[in-house]
Amino acid sequence: MVKKGYAPEAIINKLREAEILLSQGETMAVISRKIGVSAHTYYRWRKEYGGLRVDQARRLKELEQENSRLKRVVADLALDNAILKEASRGNF
């Protein structure tokens, strides 16, 4: 299976590298080339992972996956509930 995107640890390392380059006075164009992502991706990552440690980022991803799984479960249960209500009314 092809892995999509970067791991949270890699993202945080790239953000740290970019911050070092920024403090050295590099432009955003140069920084984005050096870390291998577009400026838009850098800003999106900074918004999501800025100020996080590696363990916090890992936990964030785990919670996001669990949240999406729970949303699917709730959606399935709501659909089942709607089907049962419709069947109990006799309109089938």
DSSP file (Angstrom, degrees, kcal/mol; ACC not computed):
  #  RESIDUE AA STRUCTURE BP1 BP2  ACC     N-H-->O    O-->H-N    N-H-->O    O-->H-N    TCO  KAPPA ALPHA  PHI   PSI    X-CA   Y-CA   Z-CA
    1    1 A M              0   0    0      0, 0.0     2,-0.3     0, 0.0     0, 0.0   0.000 360.0 360.0 360.0 134.1    0.0    0.0    0.0
    2    2 A V        -     0   0    0      1,-0.1     2,-0.4     2,-0.0     0, 0.0  -0.585 360.0-129.3 -78.6 130.7    1.4    3.4   -0.9
    3    3 A K        -     0   0    0     -2,-0.3     2,-0.5     2,-0.0    -1,-0.1  -0.652  19.8-146.4 -82.6 135.4    1.9    5.8    2.0
    4    4 A K        -     0   0    0     -2,-0.4    -1,-0.0     2,-0.1     2,-0.0  -0.885  52.5 -20.4-106.5 125.3    0.3    9.2    1.5
    5    5 A G  S    S-     0   0    0     -2,-0.5     2,-0.3     2,-0.0    -2,-0.0  -0.238  90.5 -48.1  82.0-167.9    1.9   12.3    2.9
    6    6 A Y        -     0   0    0      1,-0.0    -2,-0.1     2,-0.0     0, 0.0  -0.744  50.1-111.1-107.2 152.2    4.4   12.7    5.7
    7    7 A A     >  -     0   0    0     -2,-0.3     4,-2.3     1,-0.1     3,-0.3  -0.476  34.5-111.5 -74.1 153.3    4.4   11.3    9.2
    8    8 A P  H  > S+     0   0    0      0, 0.0     4,-2.4     0, 0.0     5,-0.2   0.852 118.5  56.1 -56.2 -34.9    3.8   13.8   12.0
    9    9 A E  H  > S+     0   0    0      1,-0.2     4,-2.1     2,-0.2     5,-0.1   0.918 108.3  46.9 -63.6 -42.6    7.4   13.4   13.2
   10   10 A A  H  > S+     0   0    0     -3,-0.3     4,-2.4     2,-0.2    -1,-0.2   0.884 110.6  52.9 -66.6 -38.5    8.7   14.3    9.7
   11   11 A I  H  X S+     0   0    0     -4,-2.3     4,-2.5     2,-0.2    -2,-0.2   0.932 109.5  47.9 -62.7 -45.6    6.4   17.3    9.5
   12   12 A I  H  X S+     0   0    0     -4,-2.4     4,-2.3     1,-0.2    -1,-0.2   0.893 111.2  51.1 -64.6 -38.9    7.6   18.6   12.9
   13   13 A N  H  X S+     0   0    0     -4,-2.1     4,-2.3     2,-0.2    -1,-0.2   0.912 110.9  48.3 -64.0 -41.3   11.3   18.1   11.9
   14   14 A K  H  X S+     0   0    0     -4,-2.4     4,-2.4     2,-0.2    -2,-0.2   0.885 110.5  51.7 -66.2 -37.8   10.7   20.0    8.6
   15   15 A L  H  X S+     0   0    0     -4,-2.5     4,-2.4     2,-0.2    -2,-0.2   0.902 109.7  49.5 -64.7 -40.1    8.9   22.8   10.5
   16   16 A R  H  X S+     0   0    0     -4,-2.3     4,-2.1     2,-0.2    -2,-0.2   0.922 111.0  49.5 -63.2 -43.3   11.9   23.1   12.9
   17   17 A E  H  X S+     0   0    0     -4,-2.3     4,-2.2     1,-0.2    -2,-0.2   0.910 111.2  49.7 -61.3 -42.1   14.3   23.2    9.9
   18   18 A A  H  X S+     0   0    0     -4,-2.4     4,-2.7     1,-0.2    -1,-0.2   0.897 108.5  52.5 -64.8 -40.2   12.2   25.9    8.3
   19   19 A E  H  X S+     0   0    0     -4,-2.4     4,-2.2     2,-0.2    -1,-0.2   0.891 108.8  50.4 -63.5 -38.8   12.1   28.0   11.5
   20   20 A I  H  X S+     0   0    0     -4,-2.1     4,-1.1     2,-0.2    -1,-0.2   0.930 112.0  47.2 -63.0 -44.9   15.9   27.8   11.7
   21   21 A L  H  <>S+     0   0    0     -4,-2.2     5,-2.2     1,-0.2     4,-0.2   0.883 110.4  52.8 -65.2 -38.1   16.2   28.9    8.1
   22   22 A L  H ><5S+     0   0    0     -4,-2.7     3,-1.5     1,-0.2    -1,-0.2   0.905 106.9  51.9 -62.2 -40.8   13.7   31.7    8.7
   23   23 A S  H 3<5S+     0   0    0     -4,-2.2    -1,-0.2     1,-0.3    -2,-0.2   0.758 104.6  57.7 -68.5 -22.4   15.7   33.0   11.7
   24   24 A Q  T 3<5S-     0   0    0     -4,-1.1    -1,-0.3    -3,-0.2    -2,-0.2   0.469 123.8-105.4 -84.8  -1.9   18.8   33.0    9.4
   25   25 A G  T < 5 +     0   0    0     -3,-1.5    -3,-0.2    -4,-0.2    -2,-0.1   0.619  65.5 153.7  92.4  14.1   17.0   35.4    7.1
   26   26 A E      < -     0   0    0     -5,-2.2    -1,-0.2     1,-0.1     2,-0.1  -0.382  44.1-113.5 -72.2 154.0   16.1   33.1    4.2
   27   27 A T     >  -     0   0    0      1,-0.1     4,-2.4    -2,-0.1     5,-0.2  -0.446  24.2-111.6 -83.3 162.5   13.1   33.8    2.0
   28   28 A M  H  > S+     0   0    0      1,-0.2     4,-2.6     2,-0.2     5,-0.2   0.845 116.8  56.7 -64.1 -33.8   10.0   31.6    2.0
   29   29 A A  H  > S+     0   0    0      2,-0.2     4,-1.5     1,-0.2    -1,-0.2   0.922 110.2  43.8 -63.6 -43.7   10.8   30.5   -1.6
   30   30 A V  H  > S+     0   0    0      2,-0.2     4,-2.3     1,-0.2    -2,-0.2   0.910 114.3  50.5 -67.2 -42.5   14.2   29.3   -0.6
   31   31 A I  H  X S+     0   0    0     -4,-2.4     4,-2.5     1,-0.2     5,-0.3   0.923 108.2  51.2 -63.2 -45.0   12.9   27.6    2.5
   32   32 A S  H  X>S+     0   0    0     -4,-2.6     5,-1.4     1,-0.2     4,-0.9   0.864 111.4  48.8 -64.3 -34.1   10.1   25.8    0.7
   33   33 A R  H  <5S+     0   0    0     -4,-1.5    -1,-0.2    -5,-0.2    -2,-0.2   0.911 111.5  49.7 -68.5 -41.3   12.6   24.4   -1.8
   34   34 A K  H  <5S+     0   0    0     -4,-2.3    -2,-0.2     1,-0.2    -1,-0.2   0.871 115.8  40.6 -68.2 -37.5   15.1   23.3    0.9
   35   35 A I  H  <5S-     0   0    0     -4,-2.5    -1,-0.2     2,-0.2    -2,-0.2   0.587 110.8-121.9 -89.5  -8.3   12.4   21.4    3.0
   36   36 A G  T  <5S+     0   0    0     -4,-0.9     2,-0.3     1,-0.3    -3,-0.2   0.720  74.0  97.7  83.5  22.0   10.8   20.0   -0.2
   37   37 A V  S   <S-     0   0    0     -5,-1.4    -1,-0.3    -6,-0.2    -2,-0.2  -0.920  74.8 -97.9-135.2 163.7    7.2   21.3    0.2
   38   38 A S     >  -     0   0    0     -2,-0.3     4,-2.2     1,-0.1     5,-0.1  -0.328  34.7-111.9 -75.9 163.8    5.3   24.3   -1.2
   39   39 A A  H  > S+     0   0    0      1,-0.2     4,-2.5     2,-0.2     5,-0.2   0.883 119.3  55.6 -62.6 -38.1    4.8   27.5    0.8
   40   40 A H  H  > S+     0   0    0      1,-0.2     4,-2.3     2,-0.2    -1,-0.2   0.922 107.8  48.0 -60.8 -44.3    1.1   26.7    1.1
   41   41 A T  H  > S+     0   0    0      1,-0.2     4,-2.9     2,-0.2     5,-0.2   0.907 109.6  53.4 -63.0 -41.7    1.9   23.3    2.6
   42   42 A Y  H  X S+     0   0    0     -4,-2.2     4,-2.7     1,-0.2    -2,-0.2   0.936 110.9  45.4 -58.5 -47.7    4.4   24.9    5.1
   43   43 A Y  H  X S+     0   0    0     -4,-2.5     4,-2.0     2,-0.2    -1,-0.2   0.873 113.1  50.5 -66.6 -36.1    1.7   27.3    6.3
   44   44 A R  H  X S+     0   0    0     -4,-2.3     4,-2.0     2,-0.2    -1,-0.2   0.923 113.0  46.2 -65.9 -44.0   -0.9   24.6    6.6
   45   45 A W  H  X S+     0   0    0     -4,-2.9     4,-4.0     1,-0.2     5,-0.5   0.914 111.3  51.9 -62.9 -42.8    1.5   22.4    8.6
   46   46 A R  H  X S+     0   0    0     -4,-2.7     4,-1.4     1,-0.2    -1,-0.2   0.872 109.5  50.3 -63.4 -36.5    2.5   25.4   10.8
   47   47 A K  H  < S+     0   0    0     -4,-2.0    -1,-0.2    -5,-0.2    -2,-0.2   0.899 121.2  33.7 -66.5 -40.1   -1.2   26.0   11.5
   48   48 A E  H  < S+     0   0    0     -4,-2.0    -2,-0.2    -5,-0.1    -3,-0.2   0.897 134.9  21.7 -84.0 -42.3   -1.8   22.4   12.4
   49   49 A Y  H >< S+     0   0    0     -4,-4.0     3,-2.2    -5,-0.2    -3,-0.2   0.407  82.3 133.2-110.3   0.3    1.5   21.4   14.0
   50   50 A G  T 3< S+     0   0    0     -4,-1.4     3,-0.1    -5,-0.5    -4,-0.1  -0.330  81.8   7.2 -59.7 125.9    3.0   24.7   15.1
   51   51 A G  T 3  S+     0   0    0      1,-0.3    -1,-0.3    -2,-0.1     2,-0.3   0.455  99.6 127.2  84.3   1.3    4.3   24.4   18.7
   52   52 A L    <   -     0   0    0     -3,-2.2    -1,-0.3     4,-0.0     2,-0.2  -0.629  53.1-135.2 -90.6 150.3    3.7   20.7   19.1
   53   53 A R     >  -     0   0    0     -2,-0.3     4,-2.2    -3,-0.1     5,-0.2  -0.530  33.4-101.7 -90.0 168.9    6.2   18.2   20.2
   54   54 A V  H  > S+     0   0    0      1,-0.2     4,-2.2     2,-0.2     5,-0.2   0.906 122.0  49.0 -61.2 -44.2    6.5   14.9   18.3
   55   55 A D  H  > S+     0   0    0      1,-0.2     4,-2.0     2,-0.2    -1,-0.2   0.863 110.8  51.0 -66.5 -34.5    4.6   12.9   21.0
   56   56 A Q  H  > S+     0   0    0      2,-0.2     4,-2.3     1,-0.2    -1,-0.2   0.889 109.6  50.3 -68.1 -38.4    1.8   15.5   21.0
   57   57 A A  H  X S+     0   0    0     -4,-2.2     4,-2.2     2,-0.2    -2,-0.2   0.895 109.4  51.2 -66.5 -39.7    1.5   15.3   17.2
   58   58 A R  H  X S+     0   0    0     -4,-2.2     4,-2.1     1,-0.2    -1,-0.2   0.926 111.4  47.5 -61.7 -44.5    1.4   11.5   17.3
   59   59 A R  H  X S+     0   0    0     -4,-2.0     4,-2.5     1,-0.2    -2,-0.2   0.877 108.7  55.4 -64.9 -38.5   -1.4   11.7   19.8
   60   60 A L  H  X S+     0   0    0     -4,-2.3     4,-2.3     2,-0.2    -1,-0.2   0.928 108.8  47.2 -59.8 -46.2   -3.3   14.3   17.7
   61   61 A K  H  X S+     0   0    0     -4,-2.2     4,-2.3     2,-0.2    -2,-0.2   0.899 111.1  51.6 -63.7 -40.6   -3.3   12.0   14.7
   62   62 A E  H  X S+     0   0    0     -4,-2.1     4,-2.4     1,-0.2    -1,-0.2   0.918 111.0  47.9 -61.4 -43.1   -4.5    9.0   16.8
   63   63 A L  H  X S+     0   0    0     -4,-2.5     4,-2.6     1,-0.2    -2,-0.2   0.878 109.8  52.3 -66.7 -37.6   -7.3   11.1   18.2
   64   64 A E  H  X S+     0   0    0     -4,-2.3     4,-2.1     2,-0.2    -1,-0.2   0.903 111.1  47.5 -64.7 -40.4   -8.3   12.3   14.7
   65   65 A Q  H  X S+     0   0    0     -4,-2.3     4,-2.1     2,-0.2    -2,-0.2   0.917 113.2  47.7 -66.1 -42.7   -8.4    8.7   13.4
   66   66 A E  H  X S+     0   0    0     -4,-2.4     4,-2.5     1,-0.2    -2,-0.2   0.899 110.6  52.9 -64.2 -39.9  -10.5    7.6   16.4
   67   67 A N  H  X S+     0   0    0     -4,-2.6     4,-2.2     1,-0.2    -2,-0.2   0.911 109.3  47.9 -62.0 -43.7  -12.8   10.6   15.9
   68   68 A S  H  X S+     0   0    0     -4,-2.1     4,-1.8     2,-0.2    -1,-0.2   0.883 111.5  51.0 -66.6 -36.7  -13.4    9.7   12.2
   69   69 A R  H  X S+     0   0    0     -4,-2.1     4,-2.0     1,-0.2    -2,-0.2   0.927 111.0  48.0 -64.4 -44.0  -14.1    6.1   13.2
   70   70 A L  H  X S+     0   0    0     -4,-2.5     4,-2.4     1,-0.2    -2,-0.2   0.859 108.2  54.8 -66.2 -35.2  -16.6    7.1   15.8
   71   71 A K  H  X S+     0   0    0     -4,-2.2     4,-2.3     2,-0.2    -1,-0.2   0.895 107.9  49.7 -64.0 -39.3  -18.3    9.5   13.4
   72   72 A R  H  X S+     0   0    0     -4,-1.8     4,-2.4     2,-0.2    -2,-0.2   0.908 110.1  50.7 -64.5 -40.6  -18.8    6.6   11.0
   73   73 A V  H  X S+     0   0    0     -4,-2.0     4,-2.4     2,-0.2    -2,-0.2   0.924 111.4  47.7 -62.6 -44.7  -20.2    4.4   13.7
   74   74 A V  H  X S+     0   0    0     -4,-2.4     4,-2.5     1,-0.2    -1,-0.2   0.898 111.1  51.2 -63.7 -40.7  -22.7    7.2   14.7
   75   75 A A  H  X S+     0   0    0     -4,-2.3     4,-2.2     2,-0.2    -1,-0.2   0.915 110.8  48.6 -63.7 -41.9  -23.7    7.7   11.1
   76   76 A D  H  X S+     0   0    0     -4,-2.4     4,-2.5     1,-0.2    -2,-0.2   0.914 112.5  48.3 -63.5 -42.5  -24.3    3.9   10.7
   77   77 A L  H  X S+     0   0    0     -4,-2.4     4,-2.5     2,-0.2    -2,-0.2   0.889 110.4  51.1 -66.6 -38.1  -26.4    3.8   13.8
   78   78 A A  H  X S+     0   0    0     -4,-2.5     4,-2.3     2,-0.2    -1,-0.2   0.902 111.0  48.9 -65.0 -39.9  -28.5    6.8   12.8
   79   79 A L  H  X S+     0   0    0     -4,-2.2     4,-2.3     2,-0.2    -2,-0.2   0.930 111.6  48.6 -64.8 -45.1  -29.1    5.2    9.4
   80   80 A D  H  X S+     0   0    0     -4,-2.5     4,-2.3     1,-0.2    -2,-0.2   0.905 111.2  51.1 -59.9 -41.6  -30.2    1.9   11.1
   81   81 A N  H  X S+     0   0    0     -4,-2.5     4,-2.3     1,-0.2    -1,-0.2   0.909 109.8  49.2 -62.8 -43.6  -32.4    3.9   13.5
   82   82 A A  H  X S+     0   0    0     -4,-2.3     4,-2.2     1,-0.2    -1,-0.2   0.892 110.8  50.6 -64.5 -39.2  -34.1    5.7   10.6
   83   83 A I  H  X S+     0   0    0     -4,-2.3     4,-2.4     2,-0.2    -2,-0.2   0.915 110.8  48.7 -64.9 -42.6  -34.7    2.4    8.7
   84   84 A L  H  X S+     0   0    0     -4,-2.3     4,-2.2     2,-0.2    -2,-0.2   0.888 110.8  50.2 -65.9 -39.1  -36.3    0.8   11.8
   85   85 A K  H  X S+     0   0    0     -4,-2.3     4,-1.3     2,-0.2    -1,-0.2   0.916 111.8  48.4 -63.2 -43.1  -38.5    3.9   12.3
   86   86 A E  H  X>S+     0   0    0     -4,-2.2     5,-1.2     1,-0.2     4,-0.7   0.900 112.7  48.1 -64.7 -40.9  -39.6    3.7    8.7
   87   87 A A  H ><5S+     0   0    0     -4,-2.4     3,-0.6     1,-0.2    -1,-0.2   0.859 107.8  55.1 -69.1 -34.1  -40.3    0.0    8.9
   88   88 A S  H 3<5S+     0   0    0     -4,-2.2    -1,-0.2     1,-0.2    -2,-0.2   0.784 103.5  55.8 -71.5 -25.3  -42.3    0.3   12.2
   89   89 A R  H 3<5S-     0   0    0     -4,-1.3    -1,-0.2    -3,-0.2    -2,-0.2   0.707 109.8-125.1 -77.0 -18.6  -44.6    2.9   10.5
   90   90 A G  T <<5 +     0   0    0     -4,-0.7     2,-1.1    -3,-0.6    -3,-0.2   0.630  68.4 131.7  86.1  13.7  -45.4    0.4    7.8
   91   91 A N      <       0   0    0     -5,-1.2    -1,-0.1     1,-0.2    -3,-0.1  -0.563 360.0 360.0 -97.3  69.8  -44.5    2.6    4.9
   92   92 A F              0   0    0     -2,-1.1    -1,-0.2    -5,-0.1    -5,-0.1   0.401 360.0 360.0-125.3 360.0  -42.3    0.2    3.0
